[in-house]
Amino acid sequence: MIAVQYDQRKGAIEGYQILAIRARDGSEPWLADAEVHVHHFEPKVKLHRDKPVVELKPTGQMFRKGKHMRSLSFGNTIRGLEHLLQEPVLNFDANLLFSDPRCSEVILARPLPPVLANGRMAGGFPYGYVWPPVAVPASHRVLGEAPGVLPISNHRLMPISSGDYYTPPPPSEASDQAFKVRRWMEPGGSVMGVRLGEETVTFSTLNPYLYTPTKERPYRGIWVGDYSGHGCEFLLVHQPDSESGDDHPLERSDDESDEDYEKRFLREKVYKGRLEAIKLTGDPNVPRGEHTFIAEDLGEGGFIGNSDGPPFDGCRVVKSRGHIAAMGFRNGKSDDCTAWRDGLLTAAVDKFMESQLILISNDRLAQYWVGFGHISFFERVDIDKLVGS
């Protein structure tokens, strides 16, 4: 996951990877049930500013020295490569031959027609390599690439496309919400003509509407969660708007106190509807783009009670379903207990298990994975603070 911003000093658009680490490890028994372990979670989130994933400059094409990558930042890759091949080799800075061999180029993406996108996604994971995947709301989607690294290729040859939607479009037809980055290694500089470890990664933006909290949808946002041995992972916590059209303002009666109005507001406007946590980064068990947990109803339909005792004293607890899978995710949605042995998954299927969502605050949640006997935390990422850091 990257955060992209315009650097006024450089006149460049730069995208940096968002990283998170745990400042504290370990767990302690839950006072309410000594067999349940509460995992410590104090995440530190920052941008990896040592090297941008994306760097676009007004010149459109640049060859940087030293630790920076060579970046071909134009939309029409074919035309750009022709221009590159017409450059006399002697015009290159000799230092480039011994500089950082990591290279990349940005490629425009073409929006898929809804019928084609829906048809490809209907088959389940990996959803026909459509990006963003079906769980992430988007006004349109593009065709991504199969994951993996090509061991060797020649940058003088373009890959043969299997359809127009793989071909970089002209700017007038390009998506304004998605793009691709092709990355590779060039030992000895570009004069060798060989790319090693080439891969293409598709990126799409998130509509700010999805991660901007409101009074009625206070949990919307980008969050970071604790995934034990997998480390920290980023999530989109999505609270869909009501489909019944009952999102009208709550009127306050003349004789209603501030405290009574606040309680009624929470009951009628906040604690209602569905909450979905969608992975923006994933792991070998449950990949990015998949739900990690779902609470069907934050209101009375899913209400379990208020927690009694630390560290969740007084917190609202609702029913949820946690997504789990073995290595080698295949979107099985299987409830077949033969895939389980001694409480562990023994086949590459996935399922939703019983869990409970603990609403600690608008910026911190906890998930009780009932079958696993542990509680993990999730914390909101302050995007504005992160980008401004």
N, C-alpha and C positions, 0 to 999 in steps of 0.2 A: 504494500500500500504506500502511495506517495502523496505528498502535499505539494501542489504547484502554486507558485506565486511569481509576481513580476518584481524584479529587482530594478528599481529606478536608477540606482547608481551605475549599473552595468548596461542598462537598456536591454535586459535579457529576461526571458521566462525560464524559470528553473524549477525542477521537480525533485524533491529529496525524499528518500525513503523514511517512513516513520518507524521508529524502533521503540521497544518497551522492554524493560528488565525489571525483575523483582528485587526490591531492596532488602527483602527479608524472606527467608524460607522457613519451612517447618509448619507444625500444626499443634493443636492442643485439644483435649477432649471437650466436647460440648457439655456444659453443666446440666442441660436438660436430658442428655442421654450420653453416658460416658463411652458408649460404643461408637459414637459418631465423632469424627474428627473435623474440627474447624481449621481450615488452612489459612495461614497468615498471608496477607496480600497487601503490599505497599509498592505499587508500580511507579516506575520513573519512565516517562515518555519524552522522547526528544526526536529531532530531525538529524539524520546522518548527513551532516553538511560537508564531510570530507570530499564527497564525490557526488555530483548530481546524477540522477537516473535519466533526466531529460534536461537539455540545455538548448534553448532556441535563441538565436541572436538575429539582429536585423539583416546581417549579411546573407543569412540563409545557408551558408556553408563555411565551416571553419576547421582549421587544423591547429589544435592547441599543443603546446609543448609541455614537458615535465610530467606532472602527475595527472593532468587532465586528459580525458579521452578525446580522440578525434570524433567529431560529431557532424554527420551530414544531415542538416536540419531542413529538409525540403519535403514538400508533400508528394510530388511525383517522382518516385524513386527511379523509375526507368530513365526519365530525362536527366535526372541528377547524375546517374551513373555514366551516361553518355558524356556529360560535361566533364566528369572526373577522368574518364579515359582519354579525353582530348588534351588533358593537361600534360605537358612534357614532364617527364620524370625529373629532369634536372632542375625544375622550378621548385621542387619540394625542399624544405629545410632538411638538411642532413641530420639534424638532431632528432627528427621524427623517426628515423630508422632505429634509434636506440631509446625511444621514449616509451611511455605506457602503451602496450600493444592492445589494450581494450578499446574497442570501437563500437559505435552504435549509430543508428539512423532512425529518424522518425518517419512513419508512413501514415498517410491519411487512410481512414476507414470509410466504407460505404454503408449507409443504413440499409438494413434488410426490410423488405416489405413485411407487414405484420403476418400475412398468411404464411410466408416462407419461414419466418422466425418461429411462429407457433408450431408449424409442422415439424421443424427440426427439434424443438424442445419437447415435443410430445413423447418422444421415445425414452425419456428419463435421462439420468446421468450418463455421459457428460453433456447431454442436451444439445447434441450436434455441434458442439464447440461454439454455440451462440454466447455472446457476452454483452451485457451482464446476464447471468443465469436467471432462471424464471423467478426465483425467490426475491430478487432485488427489483423493486419497482423502477421502471424506466419508460420514457416516452418512445424510445426506439432502441433497437439492438443491432449489433454488427456481428459479422462472422469472424470468430477468433481462429487461433491455430491450435493444433494438437500439441500437448506439452511434450517437452523433450528437447534434447540438444543434438544437432547434426554434428557428427565427428569432424567432417571436413567438407568444404565447399569452395567454389571459385567465385569471387565477387564480380567477375566479368560475365557471369551467367545469371539470369534471373530464373527463379523456380517456375516451373510450368504450373499455371493456375488451373484449377478444376472448374472454374466458373468466374463470371464477371465480378462476383462479390469478394473474390480474393485479390482482384486487381486494384491497385491504388487509384482512386477516382480523381477527376479534376476538382479543384477547390470548390467549385460551385455545387458539386454533388456530394461533398464530403460531410461526414457526421461532425456536428459541433459538440458532441458529447463523448466521443471515443476516438482513440488513435492507437497505433501500434509502434512498438520499439523493437527493432531488430538489433541484436547484439552478437558480437563475435570477437575473436582474437586474431591479430595479424602479426605473428612473429617476424621480426626483421623489417616491418613496415609494409606499406601497401604495394611496393614494387614486386614483392614475392607473388602477389596474385592469389594467395591462399587464405581462406578463412577457417579458423579452427573453433569448434564448440559453438556453432551458430545456433541461435534460438530467436524466436519471435514471441513477444509478450504483448497481449492486448490490454489496454487500460480504458476504463470508462469513468466518467465523473458521476458523483452522486448529487442529485438535486438537493440544494440546501433545505428545501421544505421537509425533506425526510429526516434530517438530523438537527433541525432547529426546534427546541422544546417550546411548548406553549403552556398556558395555565391549565388547559384541559388535557393536554398530552405532554406531561412533564418529563416522561422518560425517553422521548425521542432523542436520538443522538448517536455519536460515535463513541463506543465504549471499548475498554480493554479488559480482558478477562484472564483468569488464572486457569491454565490447563495442565497443571501438575508437570509431568515429565516433558510435555510439549512446550512448556514455557508460557509466555504471554501471547494472546491472540486478540485481534481487533474484531469488533462486531458492529453491525448496524442494528440498533434497537428501534424497531419500527412499530408505531402505533397507528394502524389504519384509521382513517376517518369513518365515522358511523355511516352505514349504508341506509339507515332508516331516516336520515335527514332530520334528526332531533338535536342537532348541535346549536340550537338557539340559545341566546344568553340567558343566564339564570337571574330571574328577577328577585330582588330583595324586598321583603315585606317591611312595613313601617315599624312594626313592633319587634323586629328581629335584631338581636344583639350581634356584634361582630363575631363572637365565638360561635353562636348558633349558625350564622350564615356560612362561616368557614367550614363547619362540620357538614352542613348540607351541600356545600359546593364540592367537597371531597367525595361525598357519598353519591351525588347525582351526576357530577361532571368529570371527576378524576378517576375514581374507582369504578370504571366501566370499560367494556370492550376488550379487545384482543391485544396482546403484546407479543411480538415476534423478535427473537434475537437471531440475526443472520450473520454468519461468519464472513468477514472481509478478508481475513487470512485464515489458512486452514492447517491441517496436519495430516499424516498418513491415515488416520482413522476417519475423520470427518473433514472433507476438503472445504475450501472457500466457496461461498455461494450457497451453502446448505444451512438450514436452520440448526442452531445448536440447542435452543429450547423454545417452547411456545407455551404461553399462558392464554388459554381460550377466553377467560373472563376475569378481569380484575375486580369485578363487582360481586354481588351476592351469589351469583351462580358458581363462582370459583373460590369463594371465601372459605378458608379453613379456620381462621381465628387470629388472635393477636398473640405474638410470642410472649412468653412469660419468663423473665430472667435474662441475664447478660449472655452474649453480647447483643442480643436482638430484642431487648426488653421493650414491649409495646409495639413492635413492628408488625405490620399487616402481612399475613401469610396467605398465599393463594395457590391453587392447584396449577401444576405445570407438567409438561412432558419434555424430558431431556433426550436429546439425540445421541445415540452411541453406536459404534460400529467397530468391527475388527479391522486389522490392516488390510488394505486392498478394497477400498470402498466401492460398492457396486449398486447402491440405491435399491436394496432389496425390499425394504419396508416389510421385513419378515417378522412375524410373531411366532415362528416355529421354535418351540423350546428345545428341539433336538440340536439347534445350533448353539446351545448353551451347556456348559459343563462346569460344575463347581463355581457358579457365579461368573464365569468368564465366557466371552464369545469364542467359539471354536471354528467359525466359518465366516467367510467374507460377506456377511449380510449386515444390514443396519436395522435399527428399530428405535422406537421411542419408549423410554422407560418412565415409570412413575417418579415424579420429583415435585418439589415445592419451591416456589419463588418467594423470597423474603424481601419486601419493599422497605429497605432501610431508610433511604432518602431519595430525592430526585437525582442525586449524583452517585449513589452507591446501592447496589443490589447484591443479593446472595442467592445461590441456587443450592438446594439440598437434594443431592442425588441419593434417593432413598435406598436403592439396591446396592449402591457402593458404600454407603455409610460415611459420606464426607460432604462437607459444605465448602463451596468455593465462592469467591467474590468477583464482582465486576464493578468497574469504576469509570465514570464519564471522562472522556478526553476533551479538554478545553482546546478546540481547534484554533480559535483566535489567538489565544496565548501561545500555542505551539508555533504557529506561523510567524508570530511577532517576535519569537525568541531569538 
